[in-house]
Amino acid sequence: MAHQSDLISSDILSYLKQHENKDMLRFITCGNVDDGKSTLIGRLLHDSKLIFEDQLAAIQRDSKKYNTTDQDIDLALLVDGLQAEREQGITIDVAYRYFSTDRRKFIIADCPGHEQYTRNMATGASTCNLAVILIDARYGVQTQTRRHSYIVSLLGIKHVIVAINKMDLVDFDQSVFDRIQADYTAFAANLDIPDIRFVPISALRGDNVVNRSDSAPWYDGQTLMEILETVEIDHDVKLPAFRLPVQYVNRPNLDFRGFCGTVAAGEIRPGDRVRALPSGKESTVKAVVVYEGELASAHTGQAITLTLSDEIDISRGDMIVRVDEAQPEVSQGVEAHLVWMDEAPLVVGKEYLFKLSGKSVTGRVERIVHRVDVNTLDAFEAEKLQLNEIGLVRIAFNSQVVFDAYRDSRATGSLIVIDRLSNATAGAAMIRSAANSEGQSEHDELAHFKAFEVELNTLVRKYFPHWEARDISKLLG
């Protein structure tokens, strides 16, 4: 399983080339407090022979110092790097670890289980292809298990491994495994997660993590590592249409004007007809430029500069798309699922700063359509969202924005909410659609009338101070 090859000693360049061409899987470990997320990652690395000897010696020394595993080696210390984490035996911040096997490269995000750190979990999951959700076999599905699963679903993660951990503490009882599997399956039936797999493990002892366990002869499925190495992510939904959010306009001299950004989706070539949004102006790609020179084409994930045949006005925050492909939405309002991350509750009508696809725009949450109970997935009316609560909201921006539905494109379908006074990130949202046009127009009409009424009152009182309120009301009809 380990990432070892004879090429290291005989042909290092071929080895590096082979390593470069492996595909990458990003996954997150999440679940309730003390379910064993950090220990699982440590076990994955240890049993794959991917821990250096000095690291292992340091972990053995710290295991004796903190004694969180009754004298056994505490592999969680490999990822719990903060002093507070080691003293308390919990994960606070998101820890990232990188490793590789013969088949695939991995980036792991180890996320905290405490409710107060749910915001960290949502951040860590936002770039992942797969989630490993741990469940303590003694306690079964918990509130935080449901919350994390719901967030995983909202974030568009299509693959989930439910690792039922600490099976050694229940003597690898198959009935315990079956009961938890049934409970989770019933809850997940209403979530958008098409691929869910269950594995009985003991992260502390290593059962069914990398190596198959003799303690569970009734389980004939793959080990956790085997699933990670073989799960198919190439066919997950990806937006085929070209999207380039403009991050910077490069004008080093009079002869060059390029539009810089990272390709969020699709592919672009010189000669392609493109459109700048929200203006709608069109031109043709003259060249695709990178530091090394010009490219014949560019695809998702590449940082590029586009030069165009025509001088059209494009600014930071605009989006360049191909004319002959599906177009994104252009609107001043969206409906989105919002995860609230601030200690202060969401205030409907308060002006916040929103950032999406490289664009910063002010706006407000004009309505909470409903709040979601993560235990039952039922929707309830709400006037505000508290820390870690999730709701469907309607957002009105003060200028037009360009976006796709989050289910089609993470890069162009997500946004963050920033408190304008503290400059702290207050929330993260996944856009579902443009705001309902009928409701939006009614709101705008009412808002415009109220603004007109206030302005008229001010003017009348300034120039006709003897008028009474009833006279102004008659004027307004």
FIDOMI-556737 format. One line per 4 residues: number of its first residue (from 1); their letters; for each residue x, y, z of C-alpha. Coordinates in Angstrom, 3 decimals. Layout:
<atoms>
NUM	A	X:Y:Z ~ ...
</atoms>
This chain:
<atoms>
1	MAHQ	0.000:0.000:0.000 ~ 2.820:2.384:0.797 ~ 4.122:4.825:-1.710 ~ 7.348:3.009:-2.471
5	SDLI	9.023:2.251:-5.766 ~ 12.310:0.829:-7.019 ~ 12.448:3.821:-9.357 ~ 13.487:6.031:-6.425
9	SSDI	16.972:4.535:-6.455 ~ 17.285:3.713:-10.146 ~ 15.506:6.534:-12.022 ~ 14.324:9.411:-9.845
13	LSYL	12.990:11.455:-12.801 ~ 10.760:8.592:-13.949 ~ 9.602:8.144:-10.365 ~ 8.641:11.815:-10.072
17	KQHE	6.851:11.662:-13.436 ~ 4.904:8.603:-12.308 ~ 3.947:10.359:-9.064 ~ 2.901:13.518:-10.913
21	NKDM	0.457:11.634:-13.139 ~ -1.499:10.015:-10.295 ~ -4.959:11.406:-9.714 ~ -5.740:13.298:-6.510
25	LRFI	-8.444:12.534:-3.945 ~ -9.322:15.174:-1.365 ~ -11.288:13.842:1.569 ~ -12.462:15.015:4.973
29	TCGN	-12.893:13.172:8.256 ~ -15.808:14.407:10.337 ~ -18.270:13.306:12.981 ~ -19.017:13.780:16.655
33	VDDG	-16.518:14.643:19.396 ~ -14.179:11.760:20.319 ~ -15.333:9.529:17.468 ~ -11.653:9.010:16.548
37	KSTL	-11.107:11.182:13.482 ~ -7.500:12.172:14.212 ~ -6.646:8.646:15.352 ~ -7.993:7.267:12.068
41	IGRL	-5.733:9.546:10.014 ~ -2.749:8.614:12.153 ~ -3.589:4.924:11.639 ~ -3.886:5.381:7.859
45	LHDS	-0.421:6.934:7.737 ~ 1.134:4.503:10.221 ~ -0.122:1.307:8.584 ~ 0.763:2.617:5.130
49	KLIF	4.359:3.071:6.343 ~ 4.163:6.804:5.725 ~ 5.413:8.090:9.108 ~ 9.094:8.922:9.532
53	EDQL	10.962:7.279:12.404 ~ 11.583:10.569:14.205 ~ 7.865:11.428:13.950 ~ 6.935:8.049:15.403
57	AAIQ	9.409:8.491:18.264 ~ 7.988:11.925:19.056 ~ 4.428:10.544:19.050 ~ 5.441:7.708:21.403
61	RDSK	7.036:10.228:23.757 ~ 4.004:12.532:23.735 ~ 1.635:9.571:24.158 ~ 3.280:8.858:27.522
65	KYNT	3.198:12.540:28.436 ~ -0.503:13.122:27.768 ~ -1.679:9.503:28.344 ~ -4.915:9.856:26.369
69	TDQD	-4.982:6.206:25.224 ~ -4.058:4.236:28.364 ~ -0.374:3.831:27.499 ~ -1.046:2.836:23.865
73	IDLA	0.553:4.950:21.164 ~ -1.791:7.878:20.435 ~ -1.678:8.321:16.656 ~ -4.055:11.297:16.905
77	LLVD	-1.076:13.377:18.030 ~ 0.216:13.191:14.470 ~ -2.467:15.646:13.352 ~ -3.466:17.338:16.626
81	GLQA	-0.580:19.774:16.507 ~ -1.865:22.607:18.697 ~ -0.857:22.544:22.375 ~ -4.494:22.978:23.422
85	EREQ	-5.488:20.047:21.213 ~ -2.925:17.739:22.782 ~ -3.790:18.750:26.337 ~ -7.544:18.297:25.851
89	GITI	-7.406:15.393:23.388 ~ -9.638:17.201:20.895 ~ -9.313:18.742:17.451 ~ -9.865:22.513:17.259
93	DVAY	-8.526:23.650:13.915 ~ -8.615:21.935:10.516 ~ -5.417:19.920:10.020 ~ -4.307:18.939:6.520
97	RYFS	-2.113:15.953:5.738 ~ -0.709:14.865:2.383 ~ 0.257:11.325:1.458 ~ 0.438:8.973:-1.495
101	TDRR	0.074:5.269:-2.244 ~ 0.951:3.332:-5.376 ~ -2.467:4.137:-6.837 ~ -3.383:7.676:-5.787
105	KFII	-2.385:10.908:-4.046 ~ -4.418:12.163:-1.092 ~ -5.092:15.361:0.804 ~ -6.854:14.774:4.133
109	ADCP	-8.706:17.455:6.063 ~ -9.111:16.448:9.707 ~ -11.970:18.539:11.060 ~ -13.131:19.216:14.625
113	GHEQ	-16.190:17.493:16.019 ~ -17.281:20.101:18.584 ~ -20.415:22.019:17.632 ~ -18.707:25.373:18.184
117	YTRN	-16.182:24.484:15.454 ~ -18.748:23.486:12.820 ~ -17.613:26.498:10.770 ~ -14.141:24.932:10.531
121	MATG	-15.688:21.683:9.311 ~ -17.661:23.459:6.567 ~ -14.489:25.234:5.439 ~ -12.500:22.003:5.302
125	ASTC	-15.216:20.149:3.387 ~ -15.681:22.813:0.719 ~ -12.928:21.452:-1.550 ~ -13.290:17.711:-0.891
129	NLAV	-14.461:14.888:-3.171 ~ -15.280:12.432:-0.383 ~ -16.186:12.469:3.303 ~ -15.327:9.886:5.938
133	ILID	-17.957:10.236:8.663 ~ -16.994:8.470:11.858 ~ -19.553:7.074:14.282 ~ -18.708:5.704:17.732
137	ARYG	-20.141:2.176:17.799 ~ -21.169:2.659:21.455 ~ -23.364:5.707:20.819 ~ -24.562:5.442:17.228
141	VQTQ	-25.781:8.371:15.116 ~ -25.509:11.651:17.047 ~ -26.697:15.216:16.398 ~ -23.285:16.296:15.147
145	TRRH	-23.190:13.260:12.843 ~ -26.429:14.466:11.261 ~ -25.238:18.070:11.075 ~ -21.985:17.132:9.355
149	SYIV	-23.787:14.782:6.965 ~ -26.242:17.518:6.004 ~ -23.411:19.990:5.380 ~ -21.593:17.362:3.309
153	SLLG	-24.740:16.987:1.206 ~ -25.145:20.768:0.792 ~ -21.508:21.061:-0.264 ~ -22.092:18.650:-3.126
157	IKHV	-19.892:15.793:-1.882 ~ -21.124:12.669:-3.681 ~ -19.160:9.973:-1.852 ~ -19.420:9.167:1.859
161	IVAI	-17.729:6.406:3.836 ~ -19.454:5.819:7.165 ~ -16.685:4.405:9.345 ~ -18.273:2.796:12.418
165	NKMD	-15.355:3.124:14.807 ~ -14.413:1.560:18.160 ~ -15.954:-1.748:17.157 ~ -13.401:-3.394:19.459
169	LVDF	-15.269:-1.850:22.417 ~ -18.456:-3.690:21.424 ~ -16.643:-6.964:20.604 ~ -17.224:-6.459:16.863
173	DQSV	-20.900:-7.247:17.345 ~ -22.508:-7.409:13.882 ~ -25.924:-6.428:15.275 ~ -24.462:-3.106:16.488
177	FDRI	-23.031:-2.451:13.039 ~ -26.319:-3.367:11.323 ~ -28.366:-1.138:13.648 ~ -26.168:1.914:13.067
181	QADY	-26.142:1.258:9.327 ~ -29.945:1.141:9.291 ~ -30.261:4.339:11.384 ~ -27.870:6.286:9.168
185	TAFA	-29.414:4.970:5.944 ~ -32.863:6.097:7.087 ~ -31.584:9.585:7.910 ~ -29.539:9.903:4.696
189	ANLD	-32.494:8.932:2.484 ~ -33.423:12.621:2.279 ~ -29.876:13.784:1.527 ~ -28.285:14.170:-1.887
193	IPDI	-25.503:11.611:-1.358 ~ -25.638:8.925:-4.064 ~ -22.683:6.822:-2.856 ~ -22.662:5.730:0.819
197	RFVP	-20.527:2.832:2.096 ~ -20.192:1.381:5.603 ~ -17.038:-0.074:7.168 ~ -16.606:-1.500:10.719
201	ISAL	-13.232:-0.331:12.033 ~ -11.072:0.197:15.065 ~ -8.810:3.150:14.345 ~ -6.824:2.610:17.547
205	RGDN	-6.106:-1.072:16.811 ~ -6.031:-0.821:13.007 ~ -8.911:-3.172:12.168 ~ -10.195:-2.722:8.560
209	VVNR	-8.378:0.592:8.146 ~ -5.504:-0.474:5.907 ~ -5.339:-4.149:6.786 ~ -8.312:-6.529:6.930
213	SDSA	-9.395:-7.572:10.420 ~ -9.826:-11.134:11.643 ~ -12.137:-9.836:14.367 ~ -15.026:-9.236:11.946
217	PWYD	-15.284:-12.333:9.735 ~ -18.887:-11.370:8.948 ~ -17.697:-8.262:7.044 ~ -16.676:-9.096:3.461
221	GQTL	-16.421:-5.556:2.066 ~ -13.356:-3.445:1.301 ~ -11.124:-1.884:3.918 ~ -11.205:1.866:4.311
225	MEIL	-7.952:2.328:2.376 ~ -9.146:0.086:-0.456 ~ -12.238:2.248:-0.884 ~ -10.159:5.445:-0.839
229	ETVE	-7.843:4.052:-3.505 ~ -10.575:2.827:-5.854 ~ -13.551:5.186:-5.499 ~ -14.414:6.769:-8.868
233	IDHD	-14.514:10.563:-8.781 ~ -13.900:11.332:-12.461 ~ -17.598:11.119:-13.295 ~ -18.797:13.472:-10.571
237	VKLP	-20.834:16.348:-11.995 ~ -18.578:19.006:-13.448 ~ -19.653:22.087:-15.365 ~ -18.411:21.674:-18.970
241	AFRL	-18.940:25.330:-19.907 ~ -16.020:27.779:-19.651 ~ -15.900:30.136:-16.655 ~ -13.115:32.616:-15.907
245	PVQY	-13.767:34.923:-12.942 ~ -11.512:37.944:-13.534 ~ -9.221:38.492:-10.551 ~ -6.899:41.122:-11.999
249	VNRP	-6.523:43.281:-15.101 ~ -2.878:43.233:-16.197 ~ -1.737:46.381:-18.037 ~ 2.094:46.553:-17.828
253	NLDF	2.364:48.796:-20.903 ~ 0.327:50.325:-23.722 ~ 0.732:47.242:-25.909 ~ -0.661:44.635:-23.501
257	RGFC	-3.973:44.323:-21.678 ~ -4.805:40.939:-20.217 ~ -7.454:39.550:-17.919 ~ -6.063:37.260:-15.231
261	GTVA	-7.778:34.520:-13.266 ~ -8.020:30.807:-12.533 ~ -10.240:28.806:-14.863 ~ -13.194:27.733:-12.721
265	AGEI	-14.663:25.365:-15.320 ~ -14.369:24.307:-18.942 ~ -11.713:24.950:-21.551 ~ -10.620:27.914:-23.677
269	RPGD	-8.531:28.317:-26.853 ~ -7.332:31.216:-28.986 ~ -10.021:32.088:-31.518 ~ -12.946:31.216:-29.211
273	RVRA	-15.744:33.762:-29.109 ~ -16.281:34.986:-25.544 ~ -18.679:37.202:-23.628 ~ -17.941:39.393:-20.597
277	LPSG	-20.629:39.349:-17.911 ~ -22.556:41.181:-16.570 ~ -22.005:43.733:-19.375 ~ -22.683:41.217:-22.182
281	KEST	-19.932:42.632:-24.429 ~ -18.395:40.108:-26.836 ~ -14.948:39.606:-28.344 ~ -12.568:36.870:-29.538
285	VKAV	-9.689:35.326:-27.571 ~ -6.449:36.564:-29.067 ~ -4.073:34.561:-26.850 ~ -3.978:32.399:-23.721
289	VVYE	-0.908:33.555:-21.803 ~ 1.004:32.079:-18.840 ~ 4.444:32.883:-17.409 ~ 6.186:30.452:-19.783
293	GELA	4.479:31.869:-22.892 ~ 1.293:31.264:-24.881 ~ -0.810:28.086:-24.660 ~ -2.838:26.276:-27.296
297	SAHT	-5.578:25.743:-24.687 ~ -6.304:26.052:-20.969 ~ -8.591:24.023:-18.705 ~ -10.061:23.923:-15.202
301	GQAI	-7.620:24.851:-12.447 ~ -5.066:26.671:-14.596 ~ -4.097:30.251:-13.752 ~ -4.045:32.161:-17.039
305	TLTL	-4.229:35.572:-18.672 ~ -6.548:36.116:-21.632 ~ -5.944:38.791:-24.232 ~ -8.836:39.757:-26.498
309	SDEI	-9.073:41.083:-30.035 ~ -11.304:44.020:-29.019 ~ -10.939:46.698:-26.378 ~ -13.935:46.055:-24.131
313	DISR	-14.419:47.120:-20.534 ~ -13.783:44.200:-18.162 ~ -13.040:44.693:-14.468 ~ -12.134:42.593:-11.452
317	GDMI	-15.165:40.536:-10.440 ~ -16.548:40.205:-13.972 ~ -16.741:36.775:-15.598 ~ -15.603:35.703:-19.055
321	VRVD	-17.582:32.863:-20.677 ~ -17.772:31.293:-24.118 ~ -20.615:32.515:-26.295 ~ -21.514:29.071:-27.679
325	EAQP	-21.928:27.372:-24.293 ~ -24.441:27.402:-21.428 ~ -24.513:30.810:-19.778 ~ -24.427:31.553:-16.036
329	EVSQ	-27.154:33.486:-14.246 ~ -26.933:37.276:-13.973 ~ -29.101:38.669:-11.188 ~ -29.273:40.954:-8.169
333	GVEA	-30.801:38.266:-5.991 ~ -30.219:34.611:-5.145 ~ -31.695:31.857:-3.027 ~ -29.001:29.966:-1.166
337	HLVW	-28.445:27.506:1.661 ~ -26.578:29.461:4.336 ~ -24.404:28.039:7.127 ~ -24.155:30.750:9.785
341	MDEA	-20.703:30.922:11.405 ~ -20.803:34.009:13.626 ~ -21.448:34.264:17.352 ~ -23.809:37.161:16.598
345	PLVV	-27.006:35.953:14.886 ~ -27.880:36.749:11.290 ~ -29.842:39.996:11.113 ~ -32.398:40.136:8.299
349	GKEY	-32.113:43.445:6.456 ~ -28.644:44.267:7.792 ~ -26.085:45.165:5.152 ~ -23.252:42.639:4.798
353	LFKL	-20.369:42.248:2.365 ~ -20.639:39.246:0.050 ~ -17.762:37.691:-1.896 ~ -18.382:35.351:-4.814
357	SGKS	-16.307:34.430:-7.864 ~ -13.746:37.142:-7.166 ~ -16.376:39.868:-6.822 ~ -17.118:41.822:-3.645
361	VTGR	-20.580:43.340:-3.381 ~ -22.718:44.686:-0.560 ~ -26.217:43.423:0.057 ~ -28.544:41.984:2.649
365	VERI	-30.414:38.853:3.557 ~ -33.937:40.053:2.902 ~ -35.703:36.899:4.040 ~ -35.102:33.578:5.779
369	VHRV	-37.277:31.189:3.783 ~ -36.833:28.495:6.430 ~ -34.404:27.076:8.972 ~ -33.469:23.378:8.786
373	DVNT	-33.567:21.066:11.805 ~ -30.488:18.891:11.221 ~ -31.948:16.029:13.270 ~ -35.101:15.583:11.212
377	LDAF	-34.331:17.723:8.120 ~ -37.694:19.423:8.718 ~ -38.046:23.098:7.742 ~ -39.247:25.731:10.199
381	EAEK	-39.988:29.421:9.980 ~ -37.278:31.576:11.523 ~ -36.545:35.259:12.052 ~ -32.817:34.742:12.575
385	LQLN	-30.053:32.159:12.310 ~ -27.812:31.450:15.288 ~ -24.249:30.108:15.254 ~ -24.009:26.823:13.270
389	EIGL	-27.642:26.942:12.167 ~ -28.475:26.309:8.514 ~ -31.258:27.882:6.515 ~ -32.514:28.666:3.052
393	VRIA	-32.310:32.430:2.576 ~ -33.030:35.020:-0.070 ~ -30.176:37.470:-0.628 ~ -30.487:40.822:-2.418
397	FNSQ	-27.288:42.415:-3.729 ~ -26.765:46.106:-4.451 ~ -25.451:45.328:-7.933 ~ -25.650:42.481:-10.423
401	VVFD	-23.639:39.316:-9.817 ~ -22.782:36.389:-12.094 ~ -23.126:32.842:-10.777 ~ -24.067:29.215:-11.433
405	AYRD	-26.060:26.897:-9.201 ~ -23.750:25.284:-6.652 ~ -24.756:21.791:-7.796 ~ -23.263:22.655:-11.218
409	SRAT	-20.128:24.488:-10.097 ~ -18.629:24.915:-6.656 ~ -16.284:27.656:-7.796 ~ -18.979:29.923:-9.246
413	GSLI	-21.911:28.832:-7.059 ~ -20.616:29.612:-3.574 ~ -20.258:32.801:-1.569 ~ -19.150:33.989:1.846
417	VIDR	-20.798:36.575:4.075 ~ -18.581:39.131:5.825 ~ -19.566:41.418:8.683 ~ -18.684:44.918:7.526
421	LSNA	-17.783:46.175:11.015 ~ -15.632:43.313:12.321 ~ -14.487:42.081:8.880 ~ -15.059:38.534:10.169
425	TAGA	-16.462:35.785:7.973 ~ -20.021:35.411:9.251 ~ -21.387:32.734:6.943 ~ -20.931:30.570:3.869
429	AMIR	-23.641:29.891:1.314 ~ -24.316:27.522:-1.562 ~ -26.429:29.164:-4.256 ~ -29.491:27.208:-5.296
433	SAAN	-30.939:29.561:-7.923 ~ -31.692:33.146:-8.785 ~ -34.258:34.632:-6.415 ~ -37.887:34.094:-7.377
437	SEGQ	-38.635:36.840:-9.871 ~ -42.189:37.473:-8.641 ~ -41.155:37.823:-5.018 ~ -38.154:39.887:-5.995
441	SEHD	-40.160:42.341:-8.062 ~ -42.718:42.770:-5.289 ~ -39.945:43.478:-2.819 ~ -38.244:45.937:-5.138
445	ELAH	-41.511:47.743:-5.852 ~ -42.233:48.114:-2.147 ~ -38.661:49.158:-1.376 ~ -38.659:51.763:-4.134
449	FKAF	-42.009:53.138:-2.972 ~ -40.813:53.425:0.629 ~ -37.642:55.176:-0.506 ~ -39.717:57.547:-2.643
453	EVEL	-42.053:58.208:0.302 ~ -39.152:59.089:2.607 ~ -37.589:61.367:-0.002 ~ -40.922:63.081:-0.726
457	NTLV	-41.552:63.663:2.983 ~ -38.116:65.271:3.306 ~ -38.664:67.590:0.339 ~ -42.201:68.570:1.364
461	RKYF	-41.191:69.407:4.929 ~ -38.271:71.439:3.636 ~ -40.212:73.562:1.123 ~ -43.742:73.381:2.591
465	PHWE	-43.200:73.363:6.362 ~ -46.843:74.332:7.027 ~ -48.170:71.125:5.459 ~ -49.480:68.474:7.828
469	ARDI	-49.023:64.730:7.594 ~ -52.533:64.172:6.243 ~ -51.781:66.529:3.367 ~ -48.741:64.461:2.390
473	SKLL	-50.801:61.267:2.627 ~ -53.365:62.743:0.246 ~ -50.574:63.629:-2.185 ~ -49.338:60.009:-2.116
477	G	-52.864:58.724:-2.640
</atoms>
